[in-house]
């Protein structure tokens, strides 16, 4: 029941986070905003293995939910800024195909679970990759 509530809370805050992200895109630097989102995502994932109470889990659900798809509006807007509005569809598709490795990530997380009987290292790796994304996004030129 606790996990169902956590996932539901994450989904509800995802809607708010994505809409808020679109609003923020109109007002702030896209590169800095995307770097902030990845930093928040990375830190929350690195902190997840240390969650010990239901309250902490619900806090994680809110923070991660707000950030879950918040990168989508910023990334598509940044793509339009860098490659032109007419090229967003093609570049966005190439970007998704090149960067979306969900199956490999799921396999890797399962493999780590089979080795260590928990997902802690998988969360730490995911958080580290998100923090590496901060460095990459920060180097994008306006």
PyMOL commands that set and color helices and strands:
alter all, ss='L'
color gray80, all
select helices_A, chain A and resi 2-25+30-48+54-68+70-83+85-99+102-116+120-138
alter helices_A, ss='H'
color red, helices_A
deselect
rebuild
show_as cartoon
